[in-house]
Amino acid sequence: MAEFGNIAEHMEVVGSDGGHVGTVDHLDGRRIKLTRTDPAAGGEHHYIHVDSIASVDDKVRLNRTADQAKDEWGVESVG
């Protein structure tokens, strides 16, 4: 697992294939909470566990493809 202390609000999250997964809302314990306003989110908050992080630079890069990450993410419905 990569160091995740330098994850910042509004960073893009991408899969190992470079595919867009979402946008960071904030860290929530050992999970990244993604914004619900991102086009990929469908109006819901999604969560990615920090164990899925491969690296962090200008983006949060995951150790799985975008499709795999979306299959695994946790969901928090709004409304």
C-alpha positions in Angstrom: 0.0 0.0 0.0 1.2 3.5 -0.8 1.5 6.4 1.6 -1.8 8.1 1.6 -1.2 11.1 3.9 -0.7 13.4 0.9 -4.1 12.8 -0.6 -5.9 16.1 -1.0 -9.5 17.2 -1.6 -10.4 17.3 -5.3 -7.6 15.0 -6.5 -8.6 12.8 -9.4 -8.6 9.0 -8.6 -7.6 6.8 -11.6 -7.4 3.0 -12.1 -4.2 1.2 -13.1 -5.5 1.4 -16.6 -5.6 5.2 -16.4 -9.5 5.2 -16.3 -11.3 7.8 -14.3 -12.8 6.5 -11.0 -13.8 9.7 -9.2 -12.7 12.8 -7.3 -11.6 12.8 -3.7 -14.0 14.4 -1.3 -11.9 13.6 1.8 -10.2 10.7 3.8 -12.7 9.0 6.0 -10.6 6.7 8.3 -8.9 4.2 6.0 -11.2 5.0 3.1 -11.2 7.7 0.4 -14.7 9.2 0.2 -15.4 10.3 -3.4 -17.5 13.3 -4.3 -21.0 12.6 -5.3 -21.0 15.4 -7.8 -18.4 13.7 -10.0 -20.0 12.5 -13.3 -18.8 8.9 -12.5 -20.6 8.9 -9.1 -24.2 8.9 -10.2 -25.2 11.3 -7.4 -23.9 9.0 -4.6 -20.8 9.0 -2.4 -18.5 6.1 -3.1 -15.6 4.8 -1.0 -12.3 3.3 -2.0 -10.2 1.5 0.7 -6.7 2.8 1.0 -5.3 -0.7 0.4 -6.3 -0.1 -3.2 -3.8 2.8 -3.6 -0.7 2.1 -5.7 0.7 5.6 -5.6 -0.1 9.3 -5.0 1.3 12.1 -7.1 -0.9 14.7 -8.8 -3.5 11.9 -8.8 -4.5 9.0 -6.6 -3.5 5.9 -8.7 -5.1 2.6 -7.8 -3.6 -0.9 -8.0 -6.7 -2.1 -9.9 -8.5 -1.0 -13.1 -11.2 1.7 -13.0 -13.8 -1.0 -13.7 -12.5 -3.2 -10.9 -12.5 -0.3 -8.4 -16.1 0.6 -9.3 -17.2 -3.0 -8.8 -15.7 -2.9 -5.3 -16.5 0.5 -4.1 -18.8 1.0 -1.1 -21.8 3.3 -1.7 -23.6 5.8 0.6 -26.9 6.8 -0.9 -28.0 10.4 -0.6 -31.6 11.3 0.0 
